[in-house]
Every structure is written in structure tokens, then in C-alpha cells.
Amino acid sequence: MSDTGPTADIYSAIQQQLGLKLEMRKAPVETLIVDRGEKEPIGN
């Protein structure tokens, strides 16, 4: 994390306004990929 630029402003705002501290970590994340979606007609 850099201490300069727009991202530093976001991290500071989150910490000051919400009292939260963001930390970088690596962790497995479950991911769902939707390849295609089709809309089926619904009768009234």
C-alpha cells in the first residue's frame, strides 16, 4: 500500500470515518463464474 495518491485517501477516509483498518492479505476466495444466462418467458 502506498501512502500517497487517491488510494491513500480512501484508506484514510475508511479508517477515520468508519474506524476500520484495511490490511492486505492473501486468502483463497470462492468464485462463481456465470458463462451465459437465458431468460425464459413467464406466463401472466
PDB file of all heavy atoms in Angstrom:
ATOM      1  N   MET A   1       0.834  -1.184   0.000  1.00  0.00           N
ATOM      2  CA  MET A   1       0.000   0.000   0.000  1.00  0.00           C
ATOM      3  C   MET A   1       0.875   1.244   0.000  1.00  0.00           C
ATOM      4  O   MET A   1       1.803   1.363   0.763  1.00  0.00           O
ATOM      5  CB  MET A   1      -0.857  -0.021   1.266  1.00  0.00           C
ATOM      6  CG  MET A   1      -2.292   0.053   0.991  1.00  0.00           C
ATOM      7  SD  MET A   1      -3.368   0.030   2.461  1.00  0.00           S
ATOM      8  CE  MET A   1      -2.531  -0.874   3.694  1.00  0.00           C
ATOM      9  N   SER A   2       0.514   2.178  -0.832  1.00  0.00           N
ATOM     10  CA  SER A   2       1.266   3.426  -0.917  1.00  0.00           C
ATOM     11  C   SER A   2       0.646   4.462   0.013  1.00  0.00           C
ATOM     12  O   SER A   2      -0.543   4.460   0.260  1.00  0.00           O
ATOM     13  CB  SER A   2       1.232   3.923  -2.358  1.00  0.00           C
ATOM     14  OG  SER A   2       1.807   5.188  -2.443  1.00  0.00           O
ATOM     15  N   ASP A   3       1.480   5.360   0.542  1.00  0.00           N
ATOM     16  CA  ASP A   3       0.978   6.412   1.433  1.00  0.00           C
ATOM     17  C   ASP A   3       0.676   7.700   0.682  1.00  0.00           C
ATOM     18  O   ASP A   3       0.499   8.744   1.290  1.00  0.00           O
ATOM     19  CB  ASP A   3       1.998   6.689   2.543  1.00  0.00           C
ATOM     20  CG  ASP A   3       2.051   5.556   3.551  1.00  0.00           C
ATOM     21  OD1 ASP A   3       1.128   4.718   3.541  1.00  0.00           O
ATOM     22  OD2 ASP A   3       3.002   5.509   4.336  1.00  0.00           O
ATOM     23  N   THR A   4       0.647   7.633  -0.640  1.00  0.00           N
ATOM     24  CA  THR A   4       0.348   8.831  -1.427  1.00  0.00           C
ATOM     25  C   THR A   4      -0.684   8.508  -2.486  1.00  0.00           C
ATOM     26  O   THR A   4      -0.882   7.366  -2.845  1.00  0.00           O
ATOM     27  CB  THR A   4       1.618   9.371  -2.120  1.00  0.00           C
ATOM     28  OG1 THR A   4       2.117   8.348  -2.990  1.00  0.00           O
ATOM     29  CG2 THR A   4       2.683   9.764  -1.123  1.00  0.00           C
ATOM     30  N   GLY A   5      -1.342   9.530  -2.977  1.00  0.00           N
ATOM     31  CA  GLY A   5      -2.288   9.346  -4.064  1.00  0.00           C
ATOM     32  C   GLY A   5      -3.699   9.072  -3.587  1.00  0.00           C
ATOM     33  O   GLY A   5      -3.988   9.055  -2.401  1.00  0.00           O
ATOM     34  N   PRO A   6      -4.591   8.857  -4.547  1.00  0.00           N
ATOM     35  CA  PRO A   6      -6.011   8.671  -4.238  1.00  0.00           C
ATOM     36  C   PRO A   6      -6.289   7.456  -3.348  1.00  0.00           C
ATOM     37  O   PRO A   6      -7.180   7.498  -2.512  1.00  0.00           O
ATOM     38  CB  PRO A   6      -6.659   8.488  -5.606  1.00  0.00           C
ATOM     39  CG  PRO A   6      -5.666   8.911  -6.599  1.00  0.00           C
ATOM     40  CD  PRO A   6      -4.327   8.843  -5.961  1.00  0.00           C
ATOM     41  N   THR A   7      -5.541   6.373  -3.533  1.00  0.00           N
ATOM     42  CA  THR A   7      -5.801   5.183  -2.716  1.00  0.00           C
ATOM     43  C   THR A   7      -5.495   5.445  -1.251  1.00  0.00           C
ATOM     44  O   THR A   7      -6.196   4.953  -0.374  1.00  0.00           O
ATOM     45  CB  THR A   7      -5.008   3.966  -3.210  1.00  0.00           C
ATOM     46  OG1 THR A   7      -3.622   4.295  -3.270  1.00  0.00           O
ATOM     47  CG2 THR A   7      -5.484   3.512  -4.575  1.00  0.00           C
ATOM     48  N   ALA A   8      -4.483   6.230  -0.977  1.00  0.00           N
ATOM     49  CA  ALA A   8      -4.164   6.567   0.418  1.00  0.00           C
ATOM     50  C   ALA A   8      -5.312   7.357   1.032  1.00  0.00           C
ATOM     51  O   ALA A   8      -5.651   7.163   2.194  1.00  0.00           O
ATOM     52  CB  ALA A   8      -2.863   7.356   0.490  1.00  0.00           C
ATOM     53  N   ASP A   9      -5.938   8.225   0.243  1.00  0.00           N
ATOM     54  CA  ASP A   9      -7.084   8.997   0.723  1.00  0.00           C
ATOM     55  C   ASP A   9      -8.246   8.088   1.083  1.00  0.00           C
ATOM     56  O   ASP A   9      -8.935   8.295   2.080  1.00  0.00           O
ATOM     57  CB  ASP A   9      -7.529  10.007  -0.335  1.00  0.00           C
ATOM     58  CG  ASP A   9      -6.474  11.089  -0.583  1.00  0.00           C
ATOM     59  OD1 ASP A   9      -5.637  11.324   0.318  1.00  0.00           O
ATOM     60  OD2 ASP A   9      -6.493  11.683  -1.665  1.00  0.00           O
ATOM     61  N   ILE A  10      -8.473   7.067   0.276  1.00  0.00           N
ATOM     62  CA  ILE A  10      -9.570   6.128   0.535  1.00  0.00           C
ATOM     63  C   ILE A  10      -9.307   5.360   1.830  1.00  0.00           C
ATOM     64  O   ILE A  10     -10.191   5.226   2.675  1.00  0.00           O
ATOM     65  CB  ILE A  10      -9.752   5.161  -0.655  1.00  0.00           C
ATOM     66  CG1 ILE A  10     -10.267   5.928  -1.862  1.00  0.00           C
ATOM     67  CG2 ILE A  10     -10.696   4.025  -0.297  1.00  0.00           C
ATOM     68  CD1 ILE A  10     -10.233   5.147  -3.157  1.00  0.00           C
ATOM     69  N   TYR A  11      -8.099   4.844   1.988  1.00  0.00           N
ATOM     70  CA  TYR A  11      -7.758   4.105   3.209  1.00  0.00           C
ATOM     71  C   TYR A  11      -7.870   4.995   4.445  1.00  0.00           C
ATOM     72  O   TYR A  11      -8.397   4.579   5.473  1.00  0.00           O
ATOM     73  CB  TYR A  11      -6.339   3.511   3.111  1.00  0.00           C
ATOM     74  CG  TYR A  11      -6.265   2.319   2.186  1.00  0.00           C
ATOM     75  CD1 TYR A  11      -5.749   2.436   0.904  1.00  0.00           C
ATOM     76  CD2 TYR A  11      -6.720   1.066   2.602  1.00  0.00           C
ATOM     77  CE1 TYR A  11      -5.683   1.342   0.053  1.00  0.00           C
ATOM     78  CE2 TYR A  11      -6.660  -0.035   1.757  1.00  0.00           C
ATOM     79  CZ  TYR A  11      -6.140   0.112   0.495  1.00  0.00           C
ATOM     80  OH  TYR A  11      -6.076  -0.975  -0.346  1.00  0.00           O
ATOM     81  N   SER A  12      -7.421   6.232   4.331  1.00  0.00           N
ATOM     82  CA  SER A  12      -7.510   7.172   5.451  1.00  0.00           C
ATOM     83  C   SER A  12      -8.962   7.481   5.789  1.00  0.00           C
ATOM     84  O   SER A  12      -9.338   7.518   6.961  1.00  0.00           O
ATOM     85  CB  SER A  12      -6.781   8.476   5.117  1.00  0.00           C
ATOM     86  OG  SER A  12      -5.410   8.235   4.931  1.00  0.00           O
ATOM     87  N   ALA A  13      -9.785   7.698   4.767  1.00  0.00           N
ATOM     88  CA  ALA A  13     -11.193   8.021   4.989  1.00  0.00           C
ATOM     89  C   ALA A  13     -11.916   6.860   5.669  1.00  0.00           C
ATOM     90  O   ALA A  13     -12.701   7.068   6.601  1.00  0.00           O
ATOM     91  CB  ALA A  13     -11.871   8.362   3.669  1.00  0.00           C
ATOM     92  N   ILE A  14     -11.644   5.648   5.242  1.00  0.00           N
ATOM     93  CA  ILE A  14     -12.280   4.474   5.858  1.00  0.00           C
ATOM     94  C   ILE A  14     -11.876   4.351   7.319  1.00  0.00           C
ATOM     95  O   ILE A  14     -12.709   4.084   8.184  1.00  0.00           O
ATOM     96  CB  ILE A  14     -11.933   3.195   5.068  1.00  0.00           C
ATOM     97  CG1 ILE A  14     -12.651   3.211   3.722  1.00  0.00           C
ATOM     98  CG2 ILE A  14     -12.316   1.944   5.852  1.00  0.00           C
ATOM     99  CD1 ILE A  14     -12.254   2.091   2.787  1.00  0.00           C
ATOM    100  N   GLN A  15     -10.605   4.582   7.590  1.00  0.00           N
ATOM    101  CA  GLN A  15     -10.132   4.477   8.975  1.00  0.00           C
ATOM    102  C   GLN A  15     -10.693   5.606   9.844  1.00  0.00           C
ATOM    103  O   GLN A  15     -11.170   5.366  10.947  1.00  0.00           O
ATOM    104  CB  GLN A  15      -8.613   4.478   9.029  1.00  0.00           C
ATOM    105  CG  GLN A  15      -8.084   4.186  10.415  1.00  0.00           C
ATOM    106  CD  GLN A  15      -6.593   3.869  10.415  1.00  0.00           C
ATOM    107  OE1 GLN A  15      -5.935   3.943   9.391  1.00  0.00           O
ATOM    108  NE2 GLN A  15      -6.078   3.507  11.562  1.00  0.00           N
ATOM    109  N   GLN A  16     -10.697   6.833   9.349  1.00  0.00           N
ATOM    110  CA  GLN A  16     -11.147   7.973  10.143  1.00  0.00           C
ATOM    111  C   GLN A  16     -12.662   7.993  10.320  1.00  0.00           C
ATOM    112  O   GLN A  16     -13.168   8.238  11.414  1.00  0.00           O
ATOM    113  CB  GLN A  16     -10.692   9.285   9.489  1.00  0.00           C
ATOM    114  CG  GLN A  16      -9.202   9.493   9.574  1.00  0.00           C
ATOM    115  CD  GLN A  16      -8.735  10.682   8.754  1.00  0.00           C
ATOM    116  OE1 GLN A  16      -9.529  11.367   8.112  1.00  0.00           O
ATOM    117  NE2 GLN A  16      -7.422  10.937   8.773  1.00  0.00           N
ATOM    118  N   GLN A  17     -13.403   7.732   9.245  1.00  0.00           N
ATOM    119  CA  GLN A  17     -14.855   7.874   9.301  1.00  0.00           C
ATOM    120  C   GLN A  17     -15.561   6.630   9.839  1.00  0.00           C
ATOM    121  O   GLN A  17     -16.588   6.738  10.493  1.00  0.00           O
ATOM    122  CB  GLN A  17     -15.399   8.210   7.910  1.00  0.00           C
ATOM    123  CG  GLN A  17     -14.932   9.576   7.439  1.00  0.00           C
ATOM    124  CD  GLN A  17     -15.410   9.894   6.032  1.00  0.00           C
ATOM    125  OE1 GLN A  17     -16.326   9.274   5.525  1.00  0.00           O
ATOM    126  NE2 GLN A  17     -14.769  10.868   5.399  1.00  0.00           N
ATOM    127  N   LEU A  18     -15.014   5.455   9.556  1.00  0.00           N
ATOM    128  CA  LEU A  18     -15.670   4.219   9.982  1.00  0.00           C
ATOM    129  C   LEU A  18     -14.936   3.498  11.099  1.00  0.00           C
ATOM    130  O   LEU A  18     -15.456   2.547  11.673  1.00  0.00           O
ATOM    131  CB  LEU A  18     -15.823   3.271   8.777  1.00  0.00           C
ATOM    132  CG  LEU A  18     -16.610   3.828   7.590  1.00  0.00           C
ATOM    133  CD1 LEU A  18     -16.601   2.842   6.448  1.00  0.00           C
ATOM    134  CD2 LEU A  18     -18.029   4.161   8.006  1.00  0.00           C
ATOM    135  N   GLY A  19     -13.709   3.913  11.367  1.00  0.00           N
ATOM    136  CA  GLY A  19     -12.923   3.257  12.408  1.00  0.00           C
ATOM    137  C   GLY A  19     -12.425   1.881  11.997  1.00  0.00           C
ATOM    138  O   GLY A  19     -12.118   1.047  12.838  1.00  0.00           O
ATOM    139  N   LEU A  20     -12.336   1.641  10.682  1.00  0.00           N
ATOM    140  CA  LEU A  20     -11.880   0.344  10.182  1.00  0.00           C
ATOM    141  C   LEU A  20     -10.472   0.470   9.618  1.00  0.00           C
ATOM    142  O   LEU A  20     -10.117   1.477   9.031  1.00  0.00           O
ATOM    143  CB  LEU A  20     -12.813  -0.151   9.077  1.00  0.00           C
ATOM    144  CG  LEU A  20     -14.282  -0.331   9.454  1.00  0.00           C
ATOM    145  CD1 LEU A  20     -15.087  -0.691   8.222  1.00  0.00           C
ATOM    146  CD2 LEU A  20     -14.429  -1.398  10.522  1.00  0.00           C
ATOM    147  N   LYS A  21      -9.688  -0.570   9.804  1.00  0.00           N
ATOM    148  CA  LYS A  21      -8.338  -0.585   9.252  1.00  0.00           C
ATOM    149  C   LYS A  21      -8.265  -1.713   8.231  1.00  0.00           C
ATOM    150  O   LYS A  21      -8.584  -2.859   8.535  1.00  0.00           O
ATOM    151  CB  LYS A  21      -7.308  -0.822  10.354  1.00  0.00           C
ATOM    152  CG  LYS A  21      -5.884  -0.797   9.848  1.00  0.00           C
ATOM    153  CD  LYS A  21      -4.889  -0.965  10.966  1.00  0.00           C
ATOM    154  CE  LYS A  21      -3.477  -0.950  10.446  1.00  0.00           C
ATOM    155  NZ  LYS A  21      -2.494  -1.181  11.500  1.00  0.00           N
ATOM    156  N   LEU A  22      -7.876  -1.369   7.011  1.00  0.00           N
ATOM    157  CA  LEU A  22      -7.757  -2.365   5.956  1.00  0.00           C
ATOM    158  C   LEU A  22      -6.333  -2.905   5.927  1.00  0.00           C
ATOM    159  O   LEU A  22      -5.375  -2.147   5.998  1.00  0.00           O
ATOM    160  CB  LEU A  22      -8.101  -1.745   4.602  1.00  0.00           C
ATOM    161  CG  LEU A  22      -9.503  -1.154   4.472  1.00  0.00           C
ATOM    162  CD1 LEU A  22      -9.681  -0.551   3.079  1.00  0.00           C
ATOM    163  CD2 LEU A  22     -10.555  -2.207   4.722  1.00  0.00           C
ATOM    164  N   GLU A  23      -6.227  -4.218   5.836  1.00  0.00           N
ATOM    165  CA  GLU A  23      -4.919  -4.865   5.751  1.00  0.00           C
ATOM    166  C   GLU A  23      -4.903  -5.779   4.533  1.00  0.00           C
ATOM    167  O   GLU A  23      -5.885  -6.464   4.265  1.00  0.00           O
ATOM    168  CB  GLU A  23      -4.655  -5.710   7.005  1.00  0.00           C
ATOM    169  CG  GLU A  23      -4.601  -4.923   8.283  1.00  0.00           C
ATOM    170  CD  GLU A  23      -4.402  -5.826   9.492  1.00  0.00           C
ATOM    171  OE1 GLU A  23      -4.446  -7.049   9.349  1.00  0.00           O
ATOM    172  OE2 GLU A  23      -4.201  -5.268  10.583  1.00  0.00           O
ATOM    173  N   MET A  24      -3.781  -5.783   3.826  1.00  0.00           N
ATOM    174  CA  MET A  24      -3.648  -6.675   2.686  1.00  0.00           C
ATOM    175  C   MET A  24      -3.309  -8.076   3.178  1.00  0.00           C
ATOM    176  O   MET A  24      -2.449  -8.248   4.044  1.00  0.00           O
ATOM    177  CB  MET A  24      -2.563  -6.185   1.739  1.00  0.00           C
ATOM    178  CG  MET A  24      -2.982  -4.977   0.951  1.00  0.00           C
ATOM    179  SD  MET A  24      -2.092  -4.725  -0.591  1.00  0.00           S
ATOM    180  CE  MET A  24      -0.433  -4.463  -0.049  1.00  0.00           C
ATOM    181  N   ARG A  25      -4.029  -9.052   2.637  1.00  0.00           N
ATOM    182  CA  ARG A  25      -3.777 -10.459   2.953  1.00  0.00           C
ATOM    183  C   ARG A  25      -4.079 -11.296   1.727  1.00  0.00           C
ATOM    184  O   ARG A  25      -4.891 -10.928   0.895  1.00  0.00           O
ATOM    185  CB  ARG A  25      -4.685 -10.939   4.091  1.00  0.00           C
ATOM    186  CG  ARG A  25      -4.384 -10.306   5.399  1.00  0.00           C
ATOM    187  CD  ARG A  25      -5.150 -10.987   6.474  1.00  0.00           C
ATOM    188  NE  ARG A  25      -4.887 -10.307   7.741  1.00  0.00           N
ATOM    189  CZ  ARG A  25      -5.407 -10.673   8.867  1.00  0.00           C
ATOM    190  NH1 ARG A  25      -6.226 -11.696   8.922  1.00  0.00           N
ATOM    191  NH2 ARG A  25      -5.127 -10.025   9.974  1.00  0.00           N
ATOM    192  N   LYS A  26      -3.439 -12.433   1.656  1.00  0.00           N
ATOM    193  CA  LYS A  26      -3.746 -13.388   0.606  1.00  0.00           C
ATOM    194  C   LYS A  26      -4.553 -14.506   1.236  1.00  0.00           C
ATOM    195  O   LYS A  26      -4.180 -15.055   2.264  1.00  0.00           O
ATOM    196  CB  LYS A  26      -2.473 -13.945  -0.021  1.00  0.00           C
ATOM    197  CG  LYS A  26      -1.752 -12.943  -0.878  1.00  0.00           C
ATOM    198  CD  LYS A  26      -0.634 -13.588  -1.635  1.00  0.00           C
ATOM    199  CE  LYS A  26       0.033 -12.563  -2.538  1.00  0.00           C
ATOM    200  NZ  LYS A  26       1.023 -13.195  -3.411  1.00  0.00           N
ATOM    201  N   ALA A  27      -5.682 -14.819   0.601  1.00  0.00           N
ATOM    202  CA  ALA A  27      -6.549 -15.874   1.098  1.00  0.00           C
ATOM    203  C   ALA A  27      -7.315 -16.464  -0.077  1.00  0.00           C
ATOM    204  O   ALA A  27      -7.575 -15.779  -1.062  1.00  0.00           O
ATOM    205  CB  ALA A  27      -7.518 -15.321   2.140  1.00  0.00           C
ATOM    206  N   PRO A  28      -7.678 -17.732   0.035  1.00  0.00           N
ATOM    207  CA  PRO A  28      -8.481 -18.319  -1.036  1.00  0.00           C
ATOM    208  C   PRO A  28      -9.873 -17.684  -1.067  1.00  0.00           C
ATOM    209  O   PRO A  28     -10.442 -17.367  -0.023  1.00  0.00           O
ATOM    210  CB  PRO A  28      -8.562 -19.803  -0.661  1.00  0.00           C
ATOM    211  CG  PRO A  28      -8.211 -19.871   0.785  1.00  0.00           C
ATOM    212  CD  PRO A  28      -7.368 -18.679   1.096  1.00  0.00           C
ATOM    213  N   VAL A  29     -10.385 -17.472  -2.265  1.00  0.00           N
ATOM    214  CA  VAL A  29     -11.694 -16.855  -2.439  1.00  0.00           C
ATOM    215  C   VAL A  29     -12.531 -17.758  -3.335  1.00  0.00           C
ATOM    216  O   VAL A  29     -12.087 -18.168  -4.410  1.00  0.00           O
ATOM    217  CB  VAL A  29     -11.562 -15.455  -3.090  1.00  0.00           C
ATOM    218  CG1 VAL A  29     -12.921 -14.845  -3.349  1.00  0.00           C
ATOM    219  CG2 VAL A  29     -10.716 -14.552  -2.221  1.00  0.00           C
ATOM    220  N   GLU A  30     -13.745 -18.075  -2.877  1.00  0.00           N
ATOM    221  CA  GLU A  30     -14.638 -18.881  -3.685  1.00  0.00           C
ATOM    222  C   GLU A  30     -15.191 -18.008  -4.804  1.00  0.00           C
ATOM    223  O   GLU A  30     -15.635 -16.883  -4.578  1.00  0.00           O
ATOM    224  CB  GLU A  30     -15.779 -19.409  -2.826  1.00  0.00           C
ATOM    225  CG  GLU A  30     -16.634 -20.427  -3.533  1.00  0.00           C
ATOM    226  CD  GLU A  30     -17.636 -21.070  -2.606  1.00  0.00           C
ATOM    227  OE1 GLU A  30     -17.318 -21.273  -1.425  1.00  0.00           O
ATOM    228  OE2 GLU A  30     -18.739 -21.360  -3.078  1.00  0.00           O
ATOM    229  N   THR A  31     -15.152 -18.526  -6.034  1.00  0.00           N
ATOM    230  CA  THR A  31     -15.567 -17.754  -7.198  1.00  0.00           C
ATOM    231  C   THR A  31     -16.620 -18.519  -7.988  1.00  0.00           C
ATOM    232  O   THR A  31     -16.488 -19.717  -8.200  1.00  0.00           O
ATOM    233  CB  THR A  31     -14.355 -17.481  -8.120  1.00  0.00           C
ATOM    234  OG1 THR A  31     -13.339 -16.854  -7.356  1.00  0.00           O
ATOM    235  CG2 THR A  31     -14.729 -16.588  -9.277  1.00  0.00           C
ATOM    236  N   LEU A  32     -17.649 -17.824  -8.411  1.00  0.00           N
ATOM    237  CA  LEU A  32     -18.689 -18.401  -9.260  1.00  0.00           C
ATOM    238  C   LEU A  32     -18.676 -17.646 -10.582  1.00  0.00           C
ATOM    239  O   LEU A  32     -18.776 -16.424 -10.611  1.00  0.00           O
ATOM    240  CB  LEU A  32     -20.062 -18.264  -8.601  1.00  0.00           C
ATOM    241  CG  LEU A  32     -21.250 -18.700  -9.445  1.00  0.00           C
ATOM    242  CD1 LEU A  32     -21.210 -20.198  -9.684  1.00  0.00           C
ATOM    243  CD2 LEU A  32     -22.547 -18.307  -8.767  1.00  0.00           C
ATOM    244  N   ILE A  33     -18.522 -18.389 -11.671  1.00  0.00           N
ATOM    245  CA  ILE A  33     -18.479 -17.774 -12.994  1.00  0.00           C
ATOM    246  C   ILE A  33     -19.734 -18.186 -13.748  1.00  0.00           C
ATOM    247  O   ILE A  33     -20.011 -19.370 -13.917  1.00  0.00           O
ATOM    248  CB  ILE A  33     -17.217 -18.209 -13.774  1.00  0.00           C
ATOM    249  CG1 ILE A  33     -15.978 -17.753 -13.022  1.00  0.00           C
ATOM    250  CG2 ILE A  33     -17.252 -17.652 -15.192  1.00  0.00           C
ATOM    251  CD1 ILE A  33     -14.682 -18.260 -13.603  1.00  0.00           C
ATOM    252  N   VAL A  34     -20.514 -17.202 -14.192  1.00  0.00           N
ATOM    253  CA  VAL A  34     -21.700 -17.456 -15.000  1.00  0.00           C
ATOM    254  C   VAL A  34     -21.296 -17.246 -16.447  1.00  0.00           C
ATOM    255  O   VAL A  34     -20.929 -16.148 -16.847  1.00  0.00           O
ATOM    256  CB  VAL A  34     -22.851 -16.507 -14.611  1.00  0.00           C
ATOM    257  CG1 VAL A  34     -24.060 -16.748 -15.500  1.00  0.00           C
ATOM    258  CG2 VAL A  34     -23.200 -16.679 -13.141  1.00  0.00           C
ATOM    259  N   ASP A  35     -21.341 -18.328 -17.221  1.00  0.00           N
ATOM    260  CA  ASP A  35     -20.914 -18.282 -18.615  1.00  0.00           C
ATOM    261  C   ASP A  35     -21.992 -17.693 -19.514  1.00  0.00           C
ATOM    262  O   ASP A  35     -21.713 -16.973 -20.457  1.00  0.00           O
ATOM    263  CB  ASP A  35     -20.544 -19.690 -19.068  1.00  0.00           C
ATOM    264  CG  ASP A  35     -19.783 -19.708 -20.371  1.00  0.00           C
ATOM    265  OD1 ASP A  35     -19.210 -18.680 -20.738  1.00  0.00           O
ATOM    266  OD2 ASP A  35     -19.762 -20.773 -21.011  1.00  0.00           O
ATOM    267  N   ARG A  36     -23.265 -17.991 -19.199  1.00  0.00           N
ATOM    268  CA  ARG A  36     -24.346 -17.494 -20.039  1.00  0.00           C
ATOM    269  C   ARG A  36     -25.647 -17.560 -19.253  1.00  0.00           C
ATOM    270  O   ARG A  36     -25.826 -18.432 -18.429  1.00  0.00           O
ATOM    271  CB  ARG A  36     -24.461 -18.352 -21.293  1.00  0.00           C
ATOM    272  CG  ARG A  36     -25.587 -17.934 -22.206  1.00  0.00           C
ATOM    273  CD  ARG A  36     -25.610 -18.635 -23.542  1.00  0.00           C
ATOM    274  NE  ARG A  36     -25.479 -20.080 -23.433  1.00  0.00           N
ATOM    275  CZ  ARG A  36     -25.824 -20.933 -24.388  1.00  0.00           C
ATOM    276  NH1 ARG A  36     -26.336 -20.483 -25.507  1.00  0.00           N
ATOM    277  NH2 ARG A  36     -25.654 -22.214 -24.245  1.00  0.00           N
ATOM    278  N   GLY A  37     -26.534 -16.636 -19.530  1.00  0.00           N
ATOM    279  CA  GLY A  37     -27.850 -16.649 -18.918  1.00  0.00           C
ATOM    280  C   GLY A  37     -28.923 -16.486 -19.973  1.00  0.00           C
ATOM    281  O   GLY A  37     -28.738 -15.758 -20.940  1.00  0.00           O
ATOM    282  N   GLU A  38     -30.018 -17.204 -19.802  1.00  0.00           N
ATOM    283  CA  GLU A  38     -31.125 -17.089 -20.745  1.00  0.00           C
ATOM    284  C   GLU A  38     -32.395 -16.799 -19.971  1.00  0.00           C
ATOM    285  O   GLU A  38     -32.649 -17.373 -18.925  1.00  0.00           O
ATOM    286  CB  GLU A  38     -31.276 -18.386 -21.548  1.00  0.00           C
ATOM    287  CG  GLU A  38     -30.099 -18.671 -22.444  1.00  0.00           C
ATOM    288  CD  GLU A  38     -30.281 -19.939 -23.256  1.00  0.00           C
ATOM    289  OE1 GLU A  38     -31.427 -20.436 -23.352  1.00  0.00           O
ATOM    290  OE2 GLU A  38     -29.279 -20.430 -23.797  1.00  0.00           O
ATOM    291  N   LYS A  39     -33.182 -15.894 -20.506  1.00  0.00           N
ATOM    292  CA  LYS A  39     -34.434 -15.520 -19.862  1.00  0.00           C
ATOM    293  C   LYS A  39     -35.574 -16.347 -20.462  1.00  0.00           C
ATOM    294  O   LYS A  39     -35.749 -16.364 -21.677  1.00  0.00           O
ATOM    295  CB  LYS A  39     -34.699 -14.022 -20.057  1.00  0.00           C
ATOM    296  CG  LYS A  39     -35.920 -13.523 -19.352  1.00  0.00           C
ATOM    297  CD  LYS A  39     -36.050 -12.024 -19.531  1.00  0.00           C
ATOM    298  CE  LYS A  39     -37.287 -11.519 -18.826  1.00  0.00           C
ATOM    299  NZ  LYS A  39     -37.459 -10.086 -18.982  1.00  0.00           N
ATOM    300  N   GLU A  40     -36.301 -17.037 -19.583  1.00  0.00           N
ATOM    301  CA  GLU A  40     -37.436 -17.827 -20.059  1.00  0.00           C
ATOM    302  C   GLU A  40     -38.711 -17.019 -19.838  1.00  0.00           C
ATOM    303  O   GLU A  40     -38.867 -16.373 -18.808  1.00  0.00           O
ATOM    304  CB  GLU A  40     -37.519 -19.137 -19.282  1.00  0.00           C
ATOM    305  CG  GLU A  40     -36.346 -20.059 -19.544  1.00  0.00           C
ATOM    306  CD  GLU A  40     -36.505 -21.400 -18.865  1.00  0.00           C
ATOM    307  OE1 GLU A  40     -37.643 -21.791 -18.565  1.00  0.00           O
ATOM    308  OE2 GLU A  40     -35.476 -22.051 -18.648  1.00  0.00           O
ATOM    309  N   PRO A  41     -39.634 -17.061 -20.810  1.00  0.00           N
ATOM    310  CA  PRO A  41     -40.879 -16.318 -20.632  1.00  0.00           C
ATOM    311  C   PRO A  41     -41.715 -16.868 -19.483  1.00  0.00           C
ATOM    312  O   PRO A  41     -41.752 -18.074 -19.263  1.00  0.00           O
ATOM    313  CB  PRO A  41     -41.597 -16.490 -21.971  1.00  0.00           C
ATOM    314  CG  PRO A  41     -40.899 -17.585 -22.683  1.00  0.00           C
ATOM    315  CD  PRO A  41     -39.560 -17.769 -22.057  1.00  0.00           C
ATOM    316  N   ILE A  42     -42.327 -15.974 -18.722  1.00  0.00           N
ATOM    317  CA  ILE A  42     -43.173 -16.361 -17.592  1.00  0.00           C
ATOM    318  C   ILE A  42     -44.600 -15.948 -17.937  1.00  0.00           C
ATOM    319  O   ILE A  42     -44.865 -14.802 -18.295  1.00  0.00           O
ATOM    320  CB  ILE A  42     -42.709 -15.667 -16.303  1.00  0.00           C
ATOM    321  CG1 ILE A  42     -41.287 -16.064 -15.980  1.00  0.00           C
ATOM    322  CG2 ILE A  42     -43.657 -15.990 -15.167  1.00  0.00           C
ATOM    323  CD1 ILE A  42     -40.690 -15.344 -14.812  1.00  0.00           C
ATOM    324  N   GLY A  43     -45.543 -16.894 -17.845  1.00  0.00           N
ATOM    325  CA  GLY A  43     -46.935 -16.591 -18.154  1.00  0.00           C
ATOM    326  C   GLY A  43     -47.572 -15.702 -17.114  1.00  0.00           C
ATOM    327  O   GLY A  43     -47.214 -15.724 -15.941  1.00  0.00           O
ATOM    328  N   ASN A  44     -48.529 -14.893 -17.525  1.00  0.00           N
ATOM    329  CA  ASN A  44     -49.216 -13.981 -16.594  1.00  0.00           C
ATOM    330  C   ASN A  44     -50.316 -14.685 -15.885  1.00  0.00           C
ATOM    331  O   ASN A  44     -51.208 -15.238 -16.262  1.00  0.00           O
ATOM    332  CB  ASN A  44     -49.758 -12.747 -17.348  1.00  0.00           C
ATOM    333  CG  ASN A  44     -48.598 -11.876 -17.818  1.00  0.00           C
ATOM    334  OD1 ASN A  44     -47.517 -11.942 -17.262  1.00  0.00           O
ATOM    335  ND2 ASN A  44     -48.832 -11.084 -18.837  1.00  0.00           N
TER     336      ASN A  44
END
